[in-house]
């Protein structure tokens, strides 16, 4: 191993030992150490003195302290009791201590409290489930400023035709306005992660679109399962047709509609797609309005996705 790399690793190890903490990178513990980026994230959140802020993964409290200085209260979710102790130590004996509430546990398994804004350097492995837990949370919050792995952030903001445009892009943009704020290099963290990072701002659409999200996601899941295939091809797979036939039969039963003896779900689906011009299109090129139209077309024929 080159001497330069040995020296760098040694300095990192000494810094960690000096602080007395062995960070658990397997659960995403990469502490944001650059105060300029922390300050920028806090500023982008446009916080008010009356705000309650949700922070996920506060680590040693670098961001937490900055938030506490600006708002009424910070609710910090932390899974590691060692980090809880570090954050408490940072504010102990100061006026900030009374403004801090810590929830110990897995944020994905925790009922989120009321909050106005979410600001967090997230453990990257929970990015996707946390985004949707956040966007489906009620009552509505004002915005979220979140650190993600760079490629994940690029998927969130991808547009139709982009290489990274996917189910995540469509679902997130249905529920929120999404803006990419800044890229963040590896060396701004301790220990440095293996990937580059980005900060994204999410602003929930309030009121939300008047559709059933589970139904919507069922459609999007089918369309993007093989996003380079045509929509017609995606709907010809046996498992997809079996699901749609089952749901159609339930619909007919509930509405007391007799099912024709010669009923064939494949014929019905293919006819609908061809009639409305979606047969030869591909998911990667469809926008929100296209998917909303497609969902409406299926639903108007009694075909549902949940």
Secondary structure in CASP SS format (residue, H / E / C, confidence):
PFRMAT SS
TARGET T0000
AUTHOR 0000-0000-0000
METHOD secondary structure of the structure
MODEL  1
X C 1.00
X C 1.00
X H 1.00
X H 1.00
X H 1.00
X H 1.00
X H 1.00
X H 1.00
X H 1.00
X H 1.00
X H 1.00
X H 1.00
X H 1.00
X H 1.00
X H 1.00
X H 1.00
X H 1.00
X H 1.00
X H 1.00
X C 1.00
X C 1.00
X C 1.00
X C 1.00
X C 1.00
X H 1.00
X H 1.00
X H 1.00
X C 1.00
X C 1.00
X C 1.00
X E 1.00
X E 1.00
X C 1.00
X C 1.00
X H 1.00
X H 1.00
X H 1.00
X H 1.00
X H 1.00
X H 1.00
X H 1.00
X H 1.00
X H 1.00
X H 1.00
X C 1.00
X C 1.00
X C 1.00
X C 1.00
X C 1.00
X C 1.00
X C 1.00
X E 1.00
X E 1.00
X E 1.00
X E 1.00
X E 1.00
X C 1.00
X C 1.00
X C 1.00
X C 1.00
X C 1.00
X H 1.00
X H 1.00
X H 1.00
X H 1.00
X H 1.00
X H 1.00
X H 1.00
X C 1.00
X C 1.00
X C 1.00
X C 1.00
X E 1.00
X E 1.00
X E 1.00
X E 1.00
X E 1.00
X E 1.00
X C 1.00
X C 1.00
X H 1.00
X H 1.00
X H 1.00
X H 1.00
X H 1.00
X H 1.00
X H 1.00
X H 1.00
X H 1.00
X H 1.00
X H 1.00
X C 1.00
X C 1.00
X C 1.00
X C 1.00
X C 1.00
X H 1.00
X H 1.00
X H 1.00
X E 1.00
X E 1.00
X E 1.00
X E 1.00
X E 1.00
X C 1.00
X C 1.00
X H 1.00
X H 1.00
X H 1.00
X C 1.00
X C 1.00
X C 1.00
X C 1.00
X C 1.00
X C 1.00
X C 1.00
X E 1.00
X E 1.00
X E 1.00
X E 1.00
X E 1.00
X C 1.00
X C 1.00
X H 1.00
X H 1.00
X H 1.00
X H 1.00
X H 1.00
X H 1.00
X H 1.00
X H 1.00
X H 1.00
X H 1.00
X H 1.00
X H 1.00
X C 1.00
X C 1.00
X C 1.00
X C 1.00
X C 1.00
X C 1.00
X C 1.00
X E 1.00
X E 1.00
X E 1.00
X E 1.00
X E 1.00
X E 1.00
X E 1.00
X H 1.00
X H 1.00
X H 1.00
X H 1.00
X H 1.00
X H 1.00
X H 1.00
X H 1.00
X C 1.00
X C 1.00
X C 1.00
X C 1.00
X C 1.00
X C 1.00
X C 1.00
X C 1.00
X C 1.00
X H 1.00
X H 1.00
X H 1.00
X H 1.00
X H 1.00
X H 1.00
X H 1.00
X H 1.00
X H 1.00
X E 1.00
X E 1.00
X E 1.00
X E 1.00
X E 1.00
X E 1.00
X E 1.00
X E 1.00
X E 1.00
X C 1.00
X H 1.00
X H 1.00
X H 1.00
X E 1.00
X E 1.00
X C 1.00
X C 1.00
X C 1.00
X C 1.00
X C 1.00
X C 1.00
X E 1.00
X E 1.00
X E 1.00
X E 1.00
X E 1.00
X E 1.00
X E 1.00
X E 1.00
X C 1.00
X C 1.00
X C 1.00
X C 1.00
X C 1.00
X C 1.00
X C 1.00
X C 1.00
X H 1.00
X H 1.00
X H 1.00
X H 1.00
X H 1.00
X H 1.00
X H 1.00
X H 1.00
X H 1.00
X H 1.00
X H 1.00
X H 1.00
X C 1.00
X C 1.00
X C 1.00
X C 1.00
X C 1.00
X E 1.00
X H 1.00
X H 1.00
X H 1.00
X H 1.00
X C 1.00
X C 1.00
X C 1.00
X H 1.00
X H 1.00
X H 1.00
X H 1.00
X H 1.00
X H 1.00
X H 1.00
X H 1.00
X H 1.00
X H 1.00
X H 1.00
X H 1.00
X H 1.00
X H 1.00
X H 1.00
X H 1.00
X H 1.00
X C 1.00
X C 1.00
X C 1.00
X C 1.00
X C 1.00
X C 1.00
X C 1.00
X C 1.00
X C 1.00
X C 1.00
X H 1.00
X H 1.00
X H 1.00
X H 1.00
X H 1.00
X H 1.00
X H 1.00
X H 1.00
X H 1.00
X H 1.00
X H 1.00
X C 1.00
X C 1.00
X C 1.00
X C 1.00
X C 1.00
X C 1.00
X E 1.00
X H 1.00
X H 1.00
X H 1.00
X C 1.00
X C 1.00
X H 1.00
X H 1.00
X H 1.00
X H 1.00
X H 1.00
X H 1.00
X H 1.00
X H 1.00
X H 1.00
X H 1.00
X H 1.00
X H 1.00
X H 1.00
X C 1.00
X C 1.00
X C 1.00
X C 1.00
X C 1.00
X C 1.00
END
